[in-house]
Amino acid sequence: MRVLAIIPAFNEERTLGEVLQRVRPQVDEIVVIDDGSGDGTRAVAEESGATVLRHVINRGLGAALGTGFAWAAARGVDVAITLDADGQHDPADIPRFVEAISQGADVVIGSRLLDPKGMPWQRRIANHVGNLVTFLLFGAWVTDSQSGFRAFDRRALQLMEIRTNRMEVSSEIIAEARRKRLKLVEIPIEAIYTDYSLSKGQGFAVGLKTMAKLVLRRLQRRS
C-alpha cells in the first residue's frame, strides 16, 4: 500500500530533522504542514526531502491536519499517518498502523493509555478528561482521544470533514469517525516524553477553550 506521513509543524526546527530521518524508511511520501512557523522549520523539511505545504499564518493543528488530509485525498494514497513533529512518537510503530488498516480498519488511533507506563500523571488525567468530554458530546469512546499518532485509509480521508482549526480537532476526528460509520480501532503505543515534548500540548487555559469549542461544534451539528 502507498503510505503517506502527514506531519503538522509549528516552529519545530529543533526536532523536525531527526523525526523526518526516522519516518522516511517507514513510508513512501512525507508532507510537512508548516503552520506559519517563524523559524527554520520549512528549510529543515525541504532539506530532508519532504513536500512542504505552508500556511502563511499560524492557523492551528486542526487547520494543518485539514490541509494534509485534503492533499492526501487528492493524491489517492492508501494510508495516511499523522504524527507529531516534536519527537513524541516512534516512527518504528508505523507498520503496525498500516497492518491494522490492511486488516479492515478505516481509522487507527495510537493509544498511550492502553499501557500508560512512563506517561506523566498530569497527562493521564488530561487525557481521561478529554476522553470523557468526547464521549459526552459525541457518544464515541476511545482510550486516548487526544493522541496525535493516527492512521486513515483512503475512504476515511474522503469522508471525514475537518472544520475545527485548533486542538479540538483530536476529538472531532473521533466524532467524525463515528458519524461516518468508519471502523475505528486502537493499538497501544508508548509515547517518548522529553522536556521539549512535555512543553508542547494543551495547558489548563487552552484545555478550557478547547472544551468550549467542542461544545460549540456539537451544537452546530445539531442545527
C-alpha positions as CSV (number, residue, x, y, z in Angstrom):
1,M,0.0,0.0,0.0
2,R,1.1,3.6,-0.7
3,V,1.7,5.2,2.7
4,L,2.0,8.9,3.3
5,A,3.1,10.6,6.5
6,I,1.4,13.9,7.4
7,I,3.4,16.0,10.0
8,P,2.0,19.3,11.2
9,A,4.8,21.6,12.4
10,F,4.9,25.0,14.1
11,N,8.4,26.2,15.0
12,E,9.8,22.7,15.1
13,E,13.3,23.2,13.6
14,R,14.8,21.8,16.7
15,T,13.4,18.3,16.4
16,L,11.9,18.0,12.9
17,G,15.0,16.9,11.1
18,E,15.5,13.8,13.3
19,V,11.8,13.0,13.1
20,L,11.9,13.1,9.3
21,Q,15.0,10.9,9.2
22,R,13.3,8.3,11.3
23,V,10.0,8.5,9.4
24,R,11.5,8.2,5.9
25,P,12.2,4.5,5.9
26,Q,8.7,3.7,7.0
27,V,6.6,5.5,4.4
28,D,6.5,6.3,0.7
29,E,6.0,10.0,1.0
30,I,6.1,12.7,3.7
31,V,4.3,16.0,3.7
32,V,5.0,18.6,6.3
33,I,2.4,21.3,7.0
34,D,4.4,24.3,8.1
35,D,1.7,26.2,10.0
36,G,3.1,29.7,9.8
37,S,6.5,29.0,11.5
38,G,8.8,31.8,12.2
39,D,12.0,29.7,12.4
40,G,13.7,27.3,10.1
41,T,11.0,24.6,10.0
42,R,10.4,24.9,6.3
43,A,14.1,24.8,5.4
44,V,14.7,21.7,7.6
45,A,11.7,19.9,6.0
46,E,12.8,20.8,2.4
47,E,16.4,19.8,3.1
48,S,15.1,16.4,4.3
49,G,13.2,15.9,1.0
50,A,9.7,16.3,2.4
51,T,6.9,18.1,0.5
52,V,6.1,21.3,2.3
53,L,2.7,22.9,2.4
54,R,2.9,26.3,4.1
55,H,0.3,28.3,5.9
56,V,1.2,32.0,5.8
57,I,-0.1,32.5,9.3
58,N,-0.4,30.1,12.2
59,R,-3.9,28.6,11.8
60,G,-3.7,25.7,14.4
61,L,-3.4,22.0,14.5
62,G,-6.9,21.3,13.0
63,A,-6.3,23.5,10.0
64,A,-2.9,21.9,9.4
65,L,-4.4,18.4,9.5
66,G,-7.2,19.6,7.3
67,T,-4.7,20.8,4.7
68,G,-2.8,17.5,5.0
69,F,-5.9,15.4,4.6
70,A,-7.1,17.3,1.6
71,W,-3.7,16.9,-0.1
72,A,-3.6,13.1,0.8
73,A,-7.1,12.5,-0.6
74,A,-6.2,14.3,-3.8
75,R,-3.0,12.2,-4.1
76,G,-5.1,9.0,-3.7
77,V,-2.8,7.4,-1.1
78,D,-3.9,4.2,0.5
79,V,-2.9,5.1,4.1
80,A,-2.1,8.5,5.7
81,I,-0.3,8.5,9.0
82,T,-0.3,11.6,11.3
83,L,2.4,12.1,13.9
84,D,3.9,15.0,15.8
85,A,7.0,16.9,14.8
86,D,8.4,17.1,18.4
87,G,9.7,13.5,18.6
88,Q,7.0,12.2,20.9
89,H,6.1,9.3,18.6
90,D,8.2,6.4,17.5
91,P,8.1,6.0,13.7
92,A,9.0,2.3,14.1
93,D,5.4,1.8,15.1
94,I,4.1,2.9,11.7
95,P,4.0,-0.7,10.2
96,R,1.6,-1.7,13.0
97,F,-0.8,1.1,11.9
98,V,-0.6,0.0,8.3
99,E,-1.2,-3.6,9.3
100,A,-4.4,-2.5,11.2
101,I,-5.6,-0.7,8.1
102,S,-4.8,-3.7,5.9
103,Q,-7.0,-5.8,8.3
104,G,-10.0,-3.6,7.7
105,A,-9.8,-0.6,10.0
106,D,-10.6,2.8,8.5
107,V,-9.1,4.8,11.3
108,V,-6.5,3.7,13.8
109,I,-5.6,5.6,17.0
110,G,-2.3,5.0,18.7
111,S,-3.3,4.9,22.4
112,R,-0.8,5.8,25.2
113,L,-3.4,4.8,27.8
114,L,-3.7,1.1,26.8
115,D,-0.3,0.8,28.5
116,P,0.4,4.1,30.2
117,K,3.8,3.2,31.7
118,G,6.0,6.2,31.8
119,M,3.2,8.7,31.0
120,P,3.2,11.6,33.4
121,W,0.2,11.6,35.7
122,Q,-0.8,15.1,34.6
123,R,-1.1,13.9,31.0
124,R,-3.1,10.8,32.1
125,I,-5.6,13.0,33.9
126,A,-5.9,15.5,31.0
127,N,-6.4,12.6,28.5
128,H,-9.1,11.0,30.7
129,V,-10.9,14.3,30.8
130,G,-10.6,14.6,27.0
131,N,-12.0,11.1,26.6
132,L,-14.9,11.9,28.8
133,V,-15.8,15.1,27.1
134,T,-15.5,13.4,23.7
135,F,-17.9,10.7,24.8
136,L,-20.4,13.0,26.4
137,L,-20.6,15.3,23.4
138,F,-20.3,12.8,20.6
139,G,-21.1,9.4,22.1
140,A,-17.8,8.0,20.9
141,W,-15.5,6.3,23.4
142,V,-11.8,5.7,22.9
143,T,-9.0,5.3,25.5
144,D,-6.8,8.2,24.0
145,S,-8.9,10.7,22.2
146,Q,-6.1,13.3,22.2
147,S,-3.4,11.1,20.5
148,G,-1.7,12.6,17.5
149,F,-0.4,9.3,16.2
150,R,-3.2,8.0,13.9
151,A,-3.8,6.3,10.6
152,F,-6.5,6.8,8.0
153,D,-7.4,4.7,4.9
154,R,-8.5,6.2,1.6
155,R,-12.2,6.0,2.5
156,A,-11.7,7.9,5.7
157,L,-9.7,10.7,4.0
158,Q,-12.5,11.2,1.5
159,L,-15.4,11.1,4.0
160,M,-14.2,13.0,7.1
161,E,-14.9,16.7,7.3
162,I,-12.5,18.6,9.4
163,R,-13.9,22.0,10.4
164,T,-12.1,22.9,13.6
165,N,-8.8,24.8,13.4
166,R,-7.0,24.0,16.7
167,M,-6.6,21.4,19.4
168,E,-10.2,20.4,19.3
169,V,-9.5,18.5,16.1
170,S,-8.5,15.4,18.0
171,S,-12.0,14.9,19.4
172,E,-13.5,16.0,16.1
173,I,-11.7,13.1,14.4
174,I,-13.3,10.6,16.8
175,A,-16.7,12.2,16.3
176,E,-16.4,12.2,12.5
177,A,-15.3,8.5,12.5
178,R,-18.5,7.7,14.4
179,R,-20.7,10.0,12.3
180,K,-19.5,8.5,9.1
181,R,-19.6,4.9,10.5
182,L,-16.0,4.3,9.9
183,K,-14.3,1.3,11.6
184,L,-12.0,2.7,14.3
185,V,-9.6,0.6,16.3
186,E,-6.9,1.4,18.8
187,I,-3.4,0.0,19.1
188,P,-1.1,0.5,22.1
189,I,1.9,2.9,21.7
190,E,4.5,4.2,24.0
191,A,5.0,8.0,23.8
192,I,8.5,9.3,24.1
193,Y,8.5,12.1,26.6
194,T,11.2,14.7,26.8
195,D,11.3,18.1,28.5
196,Y,10.8,19.6,25.0
197,S,7.7,17.4,24.1
198,L,6.2,18.0,27.5
199,S,6.4,21.7,26.9
200,K,4.0,21.2,24.0
201,G,0.3,20.4,24.0
202,Q,-2.5,21.9,26.0
203,G,-2.2,23.9,29.2
204,F,-5.2,24.3,31.5
205,A,-6.5,27.5,29.9
206,V,-6.1,26.1,26.4
207,G,-7.9,23.0,27.6
208,L,-10.9,25.0,28.7
209,K,-11.0,26.8,25.4
210,T,-10.8,23.5,23.6
211,M,-13.8,22.2,25.5
212,A,-15.8,25.3,24.8
213,K,-15.1,24.9,21.1
214,L,-16.1,21.3,21.2
215,V,-19.5,22.2,22.8
216,L,-20.0,24.8,20.0
217,R,-19.1,22.2,17.4
218,R,-21.7,19.8,18.9
219,L,-24.4,22.5,18.8
220,Q,-23.6,23.3,15.2
221,R,-24.0,19.6,14.3
222,R,-27.5,19.7,15.8
223,S,-28.6,22.8,14.0
